[in-house]
């Protein structure tokens, strides 16, 4: 399975947080699955850190290094992703999540998320 981790899923996975469901954790740890993190999630975390809404004890640079060390691919934002965002029904209002939905559609990725609004789109999710 090809996975795209929502921002909270990557944070909880790297922090070893119990909020990450057992199914999500198992899917992320399964070596048969490819794991991807959108550059949009890294951008979102950077913004939240700058606004003092999120802290990663080891620092943001270490956070990004842990993404790489855990074998996650980084998915850039493409023009095609932006085009898909412009056509999405406005169920979800968060711009970062809308971009993840578009990336999931374009790249045929299953989103690891507990976000119920993301699940309302015609995409595959796991939690």
CORWO-V131116 format. One record per residue. N is the residue number from 1. RES is the residue in one letter. PHI is phi in radians with two decimals (NA if undefined). D_LAST is the distance of its C-alpha to the last C-alpha in whole Angstrom. Layout:
n=[N	N]
res=[RES	RES]
phi=[PHI	PHI]
d_last=[D_LAST	D_LAST]
//
This chain:
n=[1	2	3	4	5	6	7	8	9	10	11	12	13	14	15	16	17	18	19	20	21	22	23	24	25	26	27	28	29	30	31	32	33	34	35	36	37	38	39	40	41	42	43	44	45	46	47	48	49	50	51	52	53	54	55	56	57	58	59	60	61	62	63	64	65	66	67	68	69	70	71	72	73	74	75	76	77	78	79	80	81	82	83	84	85	86	87	88	89	90	91	92	93	94	95	96	97	98	99	100	101	102	103	104	105	106	107	108	109	110	111	112	113	114	115	116	117	118	119	120	121	122	123	124	125	126	127]
res=[X	X	X	X	X	X	X	X	X	X	X	X	X	X	X	X	X	X	X	X	X	X	X	X	X	X	X	X	X	X	X	X	X	X	X	X	X	X	X	X	X	X	X	X	X	X	X	X	X	X	X	X	X	X	X	X	X	X	X	X	X	X	X	X	X	X	X	X	X	X	X	X	X	X	X	X	X	X	X	X	X	X	X	X	X	X	X	X	X	X	X	X	X	X	X	X	X	X	X	X	X	X	X	X	X	X	X	X	X	X	X	X	X	X	X	X	X	X	X	X	X	X	X	X	X	X	X]
phi=[NA	-1.77	-1.85	-2.12	-1.50	-1.18	-0.99	-1.15	-1.16	-1.21	-1.09	-1.15	-1.11	-1.20	-1.53	1.13	-1.35	-1.20	-1.20	-1.26	-1.13	-1.10	-1.15	-1.13	-1.07	-1.09	-1.14	-1.16	-1.42	-1.26	-1.16	-1.40	-1.68	-1.52	-2.06	-2.23	-2.12	-1.29	-1.02	-1.11	-1.20	-1.13	-1.08	-1.03	-1.12	-1.03	-1.12	-1.12	-1.14	-1.14	-1.58	1.11	-1.74	-2.64	-2.33	-1.99	-0.87	-1.59	1.66	-1.13	-1.05	-1.13	-1.01	-1.15	-1.10	-1.19	-1.05	-1.15	-1.09	-1.55	1.39	-1.39	-1.42	-1.79	-1.70	-1.27	-1.63	-1.93	-1.03	-1.09	-1.08	-1.11	-1.08	-1.14	-0.96	-1.19	-1.84	-1.21	-1.04	-1.53	-1.35	-1.82	-1.71	-1.30	-1.11	-1.20	-1.18	-1.08	-1.17	-1.07	-1.08	-1.08	-1.13	-1.06	-1.13	-1.17	-1.70	0.97	-1.92	-1.59	-1.49	-1.55	-2.74	-1.82	-1.19	-1.14	-1.23	-1.10	-1.17	-1.37	-1.53	-1.43	-2.35	-1.59	-2.32	-2.48	-2.71]
d_last=[14	14	11	12	10	11	13	12	9	13	15	13	13	16	17	16	14	13	11	8	6	8	6	5	9	10	9	11	13	14	18	17	15	16	14	16	16	18	21	20	18	21	23	21	21	25	25	24	26	29	28	28	24	23	24	23	26	26	27	26	27	26	22	23	25	22	20	23	23	20	20	18	20	21	21	24	24	26	29	27	23	26	27	24	23	26	26	22	23	23	20	18	21	19	21	19	16	18	19	16	15	19	18	15	18	21	19	17	14	10	9	6	6	6	9	10	13	12	10	14	15	16	13	10	7	4	0]
//
